[in-house]
Amino acid sequence: MAISVVMPALEMAQETGKLISWLKKEGEAVAKGEPLLQVETDKAVMEIESPGDGVLAGVKVQPGAEVPVGRTIAWIVRPGEAPPADEAPVESGRRTAATAPPAPAPSAATTQAAARDIKISPKARRLAAERGVDLSRVNGSGPGGEILASDILGVVESHPGSSPAYGSPIARLMAERTTQSWTTVPHFFVVREVDAGALSELRESLAAGIEQSRGVKLTYTDLLVALVSRALLKHPRMNASWAGDAIRTNAEVNMGVAMAVDDGVVAPVIHHAHKADLGEIAVERRDLTERARTGKLRPTDIAGGTFTISNLGMFGVDAFSAIITPPQAGILAVGRIADRVVPVDGRPGIRPMMTLTLSSDHRVVDGARAAEFLRDVVEAIGDPRKWLG
């Protein structure tokens, strides 16, 4: 029996996906779980695995095409079996949406009345408002003729002079999500300075052994992932999520780590970070970094984060405030370790200091809870061997 290969939904509110490449040729054998294609969403480029064993057949979507999620784009069949017949192929560079031919512009009153009755997704309606697209002149490609975001973008691309360029998918998503987070999430910030001397000493003492046994360099980010994850176990509200009208607690600590890529920032997730040792965290962080930079993140790599760390210390940044990734309740911004004059036993001394800035969602945590959590993070950095066992 033929198995359909569909455009997957890799993130919440995703309406379409863009095929970047097929990793197997039509007629070539493929095994279940083997990388089959690369898909680009607004967040990243990810490899998608084959849903079954067989032969790739009936390919209907070529690289560069963008289609709604859930649509069949190919089939996995038994040797000698013919793929089922369904919709026509989609050529490279084409969207499945179509726009209506030019027509005289309707009056403002007519346009506004018609727009209220048009079946359109919330994201598409927002994009149309931002780009000044007349909804009455757009044919939707979604179920029942619903207008999708891809339909709006198709109009924008077909009339490049009428609206500004969007940029890359990742840059576009960053702009949308940071704006949404900043304007809808009630942020507040708590700042602490911490002596990072013990953290530096621990890294120096463990780095050689981990590099020899695991083949990876131990970084300060690795240490922070381990320590912050364990601190979150004591503060479940900081590891919770805002579920629209209620607080949802998370049993596991899945730590997002903000990473810079060519055209933006992604935050792949180290799952079950509270249970992992430093070597495991270092290997996972390295692998995620490599996949992020080469555009090979998998769906599971970006799903399920419960808290995020953003470390800009390697760029020489002393301190900064980060924007929360909804529905997470917080993000920890980490500055560089730098020698500063601070009180040491009542006298001026020079110590390696680091500034931490905790951004919190006030719907989930209050100032006291955020301060208590950051206090424990500072304590963990000051005595990391105790917290890591």
C-alpha positions as CSV (number, residue, x, y, z in Angstrom):
1,M,0.0,0.0,0.0
2,A,1.3,3.4,-1.0
3,I,2.4,5.8,1.8
4,S,1.8,9.5,1.2
5,V,4.6,12.0,1.8
6,V,2.9,15.2,2.9
7,M,4.2,18.7,3.6
8,P,4.7,18.6,7.4
9,A,3.6,21.1,10.0
10,L,6.8,21.7,11.9
11,E,5.7,24.6,14.1
12,M,2.6,26.1,15.6
13,A,0.4,28.2,13.2
14,Q,2.5,27.1,10.2
15,E,0.4,27.2,7.0
16,T,2.9,26.4,4.3
17,G,6.3,24.9,3.8
18,K,8.8,25.4,1.0
19,L,10.6,22.4,-0.5
20,I,14.3,23.1,-0.6
21,S,15.5,19.8,-2.0
22,W,14.8,16.1,-2.4
23,L,17.5,14.0,-0.8
24,K,16.4,10.9,-2.8
25,K,15.7,10.7,-6.5
26,E,12.4,9.5,-7.9
27,G,12.6,5.7,-8.3
28,E,15.2,5.4,-5.6
29,A,14.8,3.1,-2.6
30,V,14.3,4.7,0.8
31,A,14.1,3.3,4.3
32,K,11.8,4.5,7.0
33,G,13.5,7.2,9.1
34,E,16.1,8.0,6.4
35,P,16.4,11.7,5.4
36,L,14.1,12.2,2.4
37,L,13.8,15.9,1.8
38,Q,14.6,19.4,3.1
39,V,11.8,21.8,4.0
40,E,12.1,25.5,4.8
41,T,9.6,27.1,7.3
42,D,9.7,30.5,8.8
43,K,12.0,29.2,11.5
44,A,14.6,27.1,9.8
45,V,15.5,24.6,7.1
46,M,15.0,21.0,8.4
47,E,15.5,17.5,7.1
48,I,12.4,15.4,7.0
49,E,12.6,11.6,7.3
50,S,10.8,9.1,5.2
51,P,7.5,7.9,6.7
52,G,8.1,4.3,5.4
53,D,10.1,1.8,3.5
54,G,9.8,1.6,-0.3
55,V,10.5,3.5,-3.4
56,L,10.1,7.3,-3.9
57,A,7.5,7.8,-6.6
58,G,4.9,10.3,-7.9
59,V,6.9,13.4,-6.9
60,K,4.5,16.3,-7.4
61,V,6.5,19.2,-5.9
62,Q,9.8,20.4,-7.2
63,P,12.5,22.4,-5.2
64,G,11.4,26.0,-4.7
65,A,7.7,25.3,-4.6
66,E,5.7,26.3,-1.5
67,V,2.6,24.3,-0.6
68,P,0.1,24.2,2.3
69,V,0.9,21.8,5.1
70,G,-0.8,18.4,4.8
71,R,-0.8,18.3,1.0
72,T,0.6,15.2,-0.6
73,I,3.9,15.9,-2.4
74,A,5.1,12.4,-3.2
75,W,4.5,8.7,-2.4
76,I,6.5,5.8,-1.0
77,V,5.4,2.7,-2.9
78,R,6.4,-1.0,-3.1
79,P,8.7,-1.9,-6.0
80,G,6.7,-2.0,-9.2
81,E,3.6,-0.3,-7.6
82,A,2.2,2.8,-9.3
83,P,1.5,5.8,-7.1
84,P,-2.1,7.0,-6.7
85,A,-3.2,9.8,-9.0
86,D,-4.1,13.1,-7.4
87,E,-3.5,16.8,-7.9
88,A,-1.1,18.1,-10.6
89,P,2.6,18.7,-9.9
90,V,3.8,22.0,-8.6
91,E,6.7,23.5,-10.5
92,S,9.8,25.0,-9.0
93,G,9.4,28.5,-7.7
94,R,5.6,28.4,-7.9
95,R,3.1,28.7,-5.1
96,T,-0.1,26.8,-5.1
97,A,-2.0,30.0,-4.6
98,A,-3.3,31.9,-7.6
99,T,-4.2,35.6,-7.8
100,A,-7.2,36.9,-9.6
101,P,-6.6,39.1,-12.7
102,P,-6.5,42.8,-12.3
103,A,-9.8,44.5,-11.8
104,P,-11.0,48.0,-11.1
105,A,-10.4,49.0,-7.5
106,P,-13.6,48.9,-5.4
107,S,-14.6,51.7,-3.1
108,A,-13.2,51.8,0.4
109,A,-16.6,50.9,1.9
110,T,-17.1,48.0,-0.4
111,T,-13.6,46.7,0.3
112,Q,-14.0,46.9,4.0
113,A,-17.4,45.1,4.0
114,A,-16.1,42.4,1.7
115,A,-12.9,41.9,3.8
116,R,-15.0,41.2,6.9
117,D,-16.7,38.3,5.0
118,I,-13.6,36.8,3.4
119,K,-12.4,33.4,4.8
120,I,-8.8,34.2,5.8
121,S,-6.3,33.0,8.4
122,P,-5.2,35.5,11.2
123,K,-1.6,35.5,9.9
124,A,-2.7,36.2,6.4
125,R,-5.0,39.0,7.5
126,R,-2.1,40.6,9.4
127,L,0.3,40.3,6.4
128,A,-2.4,41.7,4.1
129,A,-2.8,44.7,6.4
130,E,1.0,45.2,6.7
131,R,1.5,45.0,2.9
132,G,-1.6,46.8,1.8
133,V,-3.0,43.8,-0.2
134,D,-6.6,44.1,-1.4
135,L,-8.2,40.8,-0.1
136,S,-10.9,41.0,-2.7
137,R,-8.4,40.3,-5.4
138,V,-6.8,37.2,-3.8
139,N,-8.0,33.7,-4.4
140,G,-7.3,31.5,-1.4
141,S,-5.6,28.1,-1.7
142,G,-6.6,26.8,1.7
143,P,-9.6,24.5,2.5
144,G,-12.8,26.0,1.3
145,G,-10.9,28.8,-0.4
146,E,-9.4,30.2,2.8
147,I,-6.7,32.8,2.1
148,L,-3.4,31.7,3.6
149,A,-0.2,33.7,4.3
150,S,1.4,32.2,1.2
151,D,-1.4,33.7,-0.9
152,I,-0.6,37.1,0.4
153,L,3.1,36.7,-0.1
154,G,2.4,35.5,-3.6
155,V,0.7,38.8,-4.3
156,V,3.5,40.7,-2.8
157,E,6.1,38.9,-4.9
158,S,4.1,39.3,-8.1
159,H,4.1,43.1,-7.5
160,P,7.5,43.8,-6.2
161,G,7.3,47.5,-6.7
162,S,4.1,47.9,-4.6
163,S,5.6,46.9,-1.2
164,P,9.0,46.5,0.5
165,A,11.0,43.3,0.4
166,Y,10.5,40.8,3.2
167,G,14.0,39.4,3.5
168,S,14.8,35.8,4.4
169,P,12.3,33.6,6.2
170,I,14.3,33.6,9.4
171,A,14.7,37.3,9.4
172,R,11.0,37.7,8.7
173,L,10.0,35.4,11.5
174,M,12.3,37.1,14.0
175,A,10.7,40.4,13.2
176,E,7.2,39.0,13.6
177,R,7.8,37.0,16.7
178,T,9.9,39.6,18.6
179,T,7.3,42.2,17.8
180,Q,4.5,39.9,19.0
181,S,6.3,38.9,22.2
182,W,7.3,42.5,23.1
183,T,3.8,43.8,22.5
184,T,1.8,41.0,24.1
185,V,4.0,39.6,26.9
186,P,4.4,41.8,30.0
187,H,8.1,41.6,30.4
188,F,10.0,42.6,33.5
189,F,13.7,42.3,34.2
190,V,15.9,41.3,37.2
191,V,19.7,41.8,37.1
192,R,22.4,40.3,39.1
193,E,26.2,40.3,39.0
194,V,28.0,37.1,39.9
195,D,31.6,36.1,40.6
196,A,32.4,33.6,37.9
197,G,35.7,32.5,39.3
198,A,34.5,29.1,40.5
199,L,32.8,28.6,37.1
200,S,36.0,29.3,35.3
201,E,38.0,27.0,37.5
202,L,35.5,24.2,37.0
203,R,35.7,24.6,33.2
204,E,39.5,24.5,33.2
205,S,39.5,21.4,35.4
206,L,37.0,19.4,33.3
207,A,37.7,20.7,29.7
208,A,40.5,18.3,28.9
209,G,38.8,15.2,30.1
210,I,35.5,16.0,28.3
211,E,37.4,16.8,25.1
212,Q,39.3,13.6,25.3
213,S,36.3,11.4,26.1
214,R,33.7,13.2,24.0
215,G,35.6,14.9,21.3
216,V,34.1,18.3,22.1
217,K,35.2,21.5,23.8
218,L,33.4,22.4,27.0
219,T,32.0,25.9,26.9
220,Y,30.6,28.3,29.5
221,T,27.2,27.9,27.8
222,D,27.3,24.1,28.5
223,L,28.0,24.8,32.1
224,L,25.2,27.4,32.3
225,V,22.7,25.0,30.6
226,A,23.5,22.4,33.3
227,L,23.3,24.8,36.2
228,V,20.3,26.8,35.2
229,S,18.4,23.5,34.3
230,R,19.0,22.3,37.9
231,A,17.9,25.6,39.4
232,L,14.7,25.5,37.4
233,L,13.8,22.2,39.1
234,K,13.5,24.2,42.3
235,H,11.4,26.9,40.7
236,P,8.8,25.2,38.5
237,R,6.9,28.5,37.9
238,M,10.0,29.7,35.9
239,N,9.8,26.6,33.9
240,A,6.1,27.0,33.2
241,S,4.3,28.3,30.1
242,W,1.5,30.7,29.5
243,A,-1.3,28.7,27.8
244,G,-3.5,31.7,26.7
245,D,-5.6,31.9,29.8
246,A,-3.8,29.8,32.4
247,I,-0.4,28.7,33.5
248,R,0.8,25.3,32.3
249,T,3.6,23.6,34.3
250,N,6.3,21.5,32.5
251,A,7.6,18.4,34.1
252,E,10.8,18.4,32.1
253,V,13.4,21.1,31.5
254,N,14.0,21.5,27.8
255,M,16.6,24.3,27.5
256,G,16.6,26.5,24.4
257,V,20.0,27.9,23.4
258,A,20.0,31.0,21.3
259,M,22.4,30.7,18.3
260,A,23.3,33.1,15.6
261,V,23.0,31.9,12.0
262,D,23.6,33.7,8.7
263,D,20.3,35.6,8.6
264,G,19.0,35.6,12.2
265,V,18.9,33.7,15.4
266,V,17.4,30.3,16.2
267,A,17.0,28.6,19.5
268,P,17.3,24.8,19.2
269,V,16.5,22.8,22.3
270,I,18.5,20.5,24.5
271,H,15.8,18.2,25.8
272,H,15.9,16.8,29.4
273,A,18.8,19.1,30.2
274,H,18.2,18.7,33.9
275,K,19.1,15.0,33.6
276,A,22.1,15.3,31.3
277,D,25.7,15.5,32.4
278,L,28.2,18.1,31.1
279,G,29.6,15.8,28.4
280,E,26.1,15.0,27.1
281,I,25.1,18.7,27.0
282,A,28.4,19.7,25.3
283,V,27.9,17.1,22.5
284,E,24.2,18.0,22.0
285,R,25.0,21.7,21.9
286,R,27.8,21.1,19.4
287,D,25.5,19.0,17.2
288,L,22.7,21.5,17.3
289,T,25.0,24.3,16.4
290,E,26.3,22.4,13.4
291,R,22.9,21.6,12.2
292,A,21.7,25.2,12.7
293,R,24.5,26.6,10.8
294,T,24.2,24.2,7.9
295,G,20.4,24.4,7.7
296,K,19.8,20.8,8.8
297,L,17.8,21.3,12.0
298,R,15.2,18.6,12.5
299,P,11.7,19.2,13.7
300,T,12.5,17.8,17.2
301,D,15.5,20.2,17.4
302,I,13.3,23.2,17.8
303,A,10.3,21.8,19.6
304,G,9.3,21.8,23.2
305,G,11.6,24.4,24.7
306,T,10.6,25.5,28.3
307,F,13.3,28.1,29.0
308,T,16.0,29.8,27.0
309,I,19.6,31.0,27.6
310,S,21.1,33.7,25.3
311,N,24.8,34.1,25.9
312,L,26.5,37.0,24.1
313,G,29.7,36.9,26.2
314,M,31.7,35.6,23.3
315,F,30.9,38.9,21.5
316,G,32.3,41.0,24.3
317,V,28.9,42.2,25.5
318,D,28.8,43.1,29.2
319,A,25.0,43.0,29.7
320,F,21.7,43.0,27.7
321,S,18.0,42.3,28.0
322,A,16.5,39.5,25.9
323,I,13.0,39.1,24.6
324,I,11.0,36.1,25.8
325,T,10.1,33.3,23.4
326,P,6.4,32.6,24.0
327,P,4.9,30.5,25.5
328,Q,8.0,30.2,27.8
329,A,8.0,32.2,31.0
330,G,11.6,33.5,30.9
331,I,14.9,33.9,29.2
332,L,18.3,34.4,30.8
333,A,20.7,36.9,29.1
334,V,24.4,36.3,29.9
335,G,27.2,38.8,29.4
336,R,30.9,38.3,29.2
337,I,33.2,37.4,32.1
338,A,35.4,40.4,32.8
339,D,37.8,41.4,35.6
340,R,36.2,44.1,37.7
341,V,37.1,45.8,41.0
342,V,34.6,44.6,43.6
343,P,34.5,44.3,47.4
344,V,36.4,41.1,48.6
345,D,36.2,40.5,52.3
346,G,35.5,44.2,52.9
347,R,38.4,45.4,50.7
348,P,38.7,46.3,47.0
349,G,39.7,43.3,44.9
350,I,39.7,42.2,41.3
351,R,37.4,39.3,40.4
352,P,36.1,37.8,37.2
353,M,32.5,39.0,37.1
354,M,29.5,38.2,34.9
355,T,26.2,40.0,34.6
356,L,22.9,38.0,34.3
357,T,19.6,39.6,33.2
358,L,16.5,37.6,33.7
359,S,13.5,38.5,31.5
360,S,10.2,37.1,32.9
361,D,6.6,37.0,31.9
362,H,4.6,38.7,34.6
363,R,1.5,36.6,33.8
364,V,3.4,33.5,35.0
365,V,5.9,34.8,37.7
366,D,6.1,37.8,39.9
367,G,9.1,39.8,41.0
368,A,9.8,37.8,44.1
369,R,9.7,34.4,42.3
370,A,12.0,35.7,39.6
371,A,14.4,37.1,42.2
372,E,14.5,33.8,44.1
373,F,15.2,31.9,41.0
374,L,18.0,34.2,39.9
375,R,19.4,34.1,43.5
376,D,19.8,30.3,43.1
377,V,21.4,30.6,39.7
378,V,23.9,33.0,41.2
379,E,24.5,30.5,44.0
380,A,24.9,27.7,41.5
381,I,27.5,29.6,39.5
382,G,29.3,30.5,42.7
383,D,29.5,26.8,43.8
384,P,29.0,24.8,40.6
385,R,30.4,21.5,41.9
386,K,27.8,21.4,44.6
387,W,24.9,21.9,42.2
388,L,26.3,19.4,39.6
389,G,27.0,16.8,42.2
